[in-house]
Amino acid sequence: MPTLAHVLSISRFAALLLAVSACCRGAEAPMSSTLDTLILGDPASERAHALSQAGSDVIAGGLGEPARRLLPLDPVSHNGGSVRFTLKVDPAQTTYLTVKLWGSDRGAAAGRMLLFLDGQQVGYRHEGDHDVLNQSDDEPIYLGRFLYQTVTLPPMLTRGRTTVELTIAGLGPMWPYGSTFAQKQRAFGQPSRGIYRAVTHTAARFTPDSSEKQGLAGVSTPRPGGPGEELIATTRATVNARLTRLLEEPSGGSGTGPADGRILLLAEAYVTPWTTAYRDPRA
């Protein structure tokens, strides 16, 4: 992988202006701003976008749609496989990249996806105002439905151009509290989530084509009945019993837990009407 460089895209102020303008346009009929679409796992689309890969495979993923996963290297490293391709950009306007992912995918060990433009890293690997392209977690983001993640392509690298070379690479999970590199940067040890599409567009908010499969959004159901006021009453009785013991012991007594914790409990109880310590001088 070429030497990495952090690239800032647009200023926070400019991003705020884009967000405000997008809100103002919310009531208007959506207009397509799509510049180019790569369908990963589709041979014709991959050829048309000069896709090359090092350590990836094609799967039938969510709703049977084709996708590419990034695979661990041999030998296993903190870096993973990658895919490189060419997409159209706007020479004058800010261009965005959106990737389509399957919301049911899970597994923090699948790590992160980094985006590179002409070999330069877009966004920060950990903590920053421009995030990585995607990060896998132990819990799914959106069960049974596709989701879309959008990042800004740095205008300094797209201005005056009509196409750019992009790379999506795998990176192992990170643990920010590690005191050594091996502790902080874990190995990329299992395949990434599938990448279904990569789309460039000029609107800050991406609107997928109506013909795309999306899946069904989850339906909220009422929470089943259970303990109510009687549970609150039991909890209050437990708290009051402890307060009574504290009030009856000389100087707050030894009680349980640190002294500052007991003092805080009495202080809050003193101003809480339902407690036995409410406005009690001993508290």
C-alpha positions in Angstrom: 0.0 0.0 0.0 1.4 3.4 -0.9 2.4 5.9 1.9 -0.7 7.1 3.6 -1.6 10.8 4.1 -4.5 12.3 5.9 -6.6 14.4 3.6 -9.1 16.9 4.9 -12.1 17.4 2.6 -14.2 20.5 3.4 -14.2 22.8 6.4 -16.7 22.3 9.2 -18.3 25.6 8.3 -18.8 24.5 4.7 -20.2 21.2 5.9 -22.7 23.1 8.1 -23.8 25.2 5.1 -24.3 22.0 3.1 -26.4 20.5 5.8 -28.5 23.7 6.1 -29.1 23.9 2.4 -30.0 20.2 2.3 -32.6 20.8 5.0 -34.0 23.7 3.1 -34.4 21.5 0.0 -36.1 18.8 2.0 -39.6 19.6 0.7 -38.5 19.7 -2.9 -38.8 16.7 -5.2 -35.5 14.7 -5.0 -33.4 15.1 -8.1 -30.8 12.5 -9.1 -27.2 13.7 -8.6 -25.6 10.4 -9.3 -22.4 10.6 -11.4 -21.3 6.9 -11.5 -22.3 3.5 -10.0 -20.1 0.5 -9.5 -21.9 -2.8 -8.7 -19.4 -4.9 -6.9 -19.5 -8.6 -7.7 -21.0 -7.8 -11.2 -18.4 -8.7 -13.8 -19.6 -6.2 -16.4 -19.7 -3.3 -14.0 -16.3 -4.2 -12.5 -14.7 -4.3 -15.9 -16.3 -1.0 -16.9 -14.7 0.6 -13.8 -11.3 -1.0 -14.2 -11.6 -2.9 -10.9 -8.6 -4.7 -9.6 -8.3 -6.5 -6.3 -5.8 -8.0 -3.9 -7.4 -10.3 -1.4 -11.2 -10.2 -1.9 -14.0 -12.6 -2.9 -17.5 -12.3 -4.4 -20.5 -13.5 -2.4 -24.3 -13.7 -2.7 -25.2 -11.5 0.2 -28.3 -9.8 1.5 -31.4 -10.5 -0.5 -29.3 -12.5 -2.9 -27.4 -9.4 -4.2 -23.8 -9.8 -5.3 -21.1 -8.2 -3.1 -17.3 -8.2 -2.5 -15.7 -8.9 0.8 -12.2 -8.0 1.8 -10.2 -11.0 3.0 -7.3 -11.5 5.5 -3.8 -11.5 4.0 -1.4 -14.4 4.1 0.3 -14.1 6.5 -2.4 -12.4 8.5 -1.6 -8.7 9.2 -3.4 -5.7 10.6 -4.0 -4.7 7.0 -6.5 -6.7 4.9 -7.4 -7.1 1.3 -8.3 -4.3 -1.0 -10.2 -3.3 -4.2 -9.2 -0.5 -6.6 -11.5 1.0 -9.2 -12.2 4.2 -11.1 -15.3 6.4 -10.7 -16.5 9.6 -12.2 -16.4 12.8 -10.2 -17.6 16.4 -10.8 -14.7 18.8 -11.8 -16.3 21.8 -10.1 -18.8 20.6 -7.4 -18.0 18.7 -4.2 -18.3 15.0 -4.9 -19.5 12.4 -2.4 -18.9 8.6 -2.3 -21.6 6.3 -0.9 -21.2 2.6 -0.3 -24.1 0.2 0.0 -23.9 -2.3 2.9 -26.1 -5.0 4.4 -27.5 -3.9 7.7 -27.6 -7.5 9.2 -23.8 -7.9 9.0 -22.1 -8.0 12.4 -18.8 -8.8 14.0 -16.2 -6.3 15.4 -13.4 -8.6 14.3 -14.3 -7.8 10.7 -12.6 -4.5 11.4 -12.7 -1.3 9.4 -12.8 -0.1 5.8 -10.4 2.6 4.8 -10.9 4.8 1.7 -8.0 6.0 -0.4 -8.1 8.5 -3.3 -5.0 8.4 -5.6 -3.3 6.5 -2.8 -4.0 9.1 -0.1 -6.1 8.2 2.9 -9.4 10.0 3.2 -10.4 10.5 6.8 -8.8 9.4 10.1 -8.3 5.8 11.3 -9.4 6.6 14.8 -11.2 9.7 16.1 -11.6 12.8 13.9 -14.1 15.0 12.1 -13.8 12.8 9.0 -14.3 9.1 9.8 -13.3 5.8 8.2 -15.5 4.6 5.4 -17.1 1.9 7.7 -16.6 0.1 11.0 -18.1 -3.3 11.9 -19.5 -3.8 15.4 -20.7 -6.8 17.3 -24.4 -5.7 16.9 -26.0 -5.3 13.5 -26.8 -1.7 12.4 -30.1 -2.4 10.5 -31.5 -5.9 10.5 -32.9 -7.2 7.3 -32.3 -4.1 5.3 -29.6 -2.3 3.3 -27.9 0.8 4.5 -25.8 3.5 2.9 -22.7 5.2 4.3 -21.5 8.5 2.7 -18.2 10.3 2.9 -16.9 13.5 1.2 -14.2 13.2 -1.4 -11.6 16.0 -0.8 -12.3 18.8 -3.3 -8.6 19.5 -3.6 -8.2 16.1 -5.2 -11.3 16.1 -7.5 -11.2 19.8 -8.7 -10.7 19.9 -12.5 -11.0 16.1 -12.9 -13.8 13.9 -14.3 -12.5 10.6 -12.9 -10.5 9.4 -9.9 -9.0 6.1 -8.7 -10.4 4.9 -5.4 -9.3 2.1 -3.2 -11.2 0.4 -0.3 -8.9 -1.5 2.0 -9.5 -3.6 5.1 -8.0 -2.7 8.5 -8.3 -4.8 11.7 -10.2 -3.5 14.7 -8.6 -0.9 17.0 -8.5 -0.7 20.8 -7.6 2.9 21.7 -6.4 2.1 25.2 -3.6 -0.2 24.0 -0.1 0.8 25.2 1.6 -1.0 22.3 0.9 -1.1 18.6 -0.1 -4.8 18.8 -2.6 -4.0 21.6 -4.0 -0.9 19.9 -4.1 -2.2 16.3 -5.5 -5.7 16.1 -5.1 -8.1 13.2 -7.6 -8.3 10.3 -8.5 -11.9 10.9 -11.8 -12.5 9.2 -13.6 -11.3 6.1 -15.1 -7.9 6.1 -18.8 -7.2 5.6 -19.9 -7.2 1.9 -19.6 -4.1 -0.2 -22.5 -4.0 -2.7 -22.2 -0.7 -4.5 -20.0 2.3 -4.7 -21.7 5.5 -6.0 -20.4 9.0 -6.6 -22.8 11.9 -6.5 -23.0 15.7 -5.9 -25.9 15.9 -3.4 -24.9 15.9 0.2 -27.7 13.4 1.0 -27.7 10.3 -1.2 -31.0 9.0 -2.6 -30.8 5.4 -3.9 -32.6 4.5 -7.1 -36.1 3.3 -6.5 -35.4 0.0 -8.4 -32.9 -1.2 -5.9 -33.7 -3.9 -3.4 -33.9 -2.5 0.2 -35.5 -5.1 2.4 -38.2 -4.4 5.0 -37.9 -2.0 7.9 -38.6 -3.5 11.3 -42.0 -3.1 12.7 -42.3 -1.8 16.3 -44.5 -3.8 18.7 -45.8 -2.8 22.1 -43.7 -3.9 25.0 -45.4 -6.7 26.9 -47.0 -5.8 30.2 -45.0 -6.4 33.4 -44.3 -5.0 36.8 -45.3 -1.3 37.1 -46.0 0.9 40.1 -45.5 -2.0 42.5 -41.9 -2.3 41.4 -41.3 1.4 41.9 -42.9 1.1 45.4 -40.6 -1.8 46.3 -37.5 0.2 45.1 -38.5 3.2 47.1 -39.0 1.1 50.2 -35.5 -0.3 49.8 -34.0 3.2 49.5 -35.9 4.5 52.5 -34.8 1.5 54.6 -31.2 2.4 53.9 -31.8 6.1 54.6 -33.4 5.2 57.9 -30.4 3.2 58.9 -28.0 6.0 58.0 -30.1 8.6 59.9 -30.3 6.5 63.0 -26.5 5.8 63.2 -24.3 8.3 64.9 -22.6 10.7 62.4 -23.9 8.7 59.5 -22.4 5.5 60.8 -20.1 3.1 58.9 -22.9 2.1 56.6 -22.0 0.4 53.3 -19.9 1.9 50.6 -17.6 4.9 50.7 -18.4 7.8 53.0 -18.8 10.3 50.1 -21.4 8.0 48.5 -23.4 8.0 51.7 -23.2 11.8 51.9 -24.4 12.2 48.4 -27.3 9.8 49.0 -28.4 11.8 52.0 -28.0 15.1 50.2 -30.2 14.0 47.3 -32.7 12.4 49.7 -32.9 15.7 51.7 -34.5 17.4 48.6 -36.6 14.4 47.4 -40.1 14.6 48.9 -40.9 10.8 48.9 -37.8 9.9 51.0 -37.7 9.5 54.8 -34.8 12.0 54.8 -36.7 14.8 53.1 -36.0 18.1 55.0 -34.7 16.0 58.0 -32.1 18.0 59.9 -30.1 14.9 60.6 -29.6 14.5 56.8 
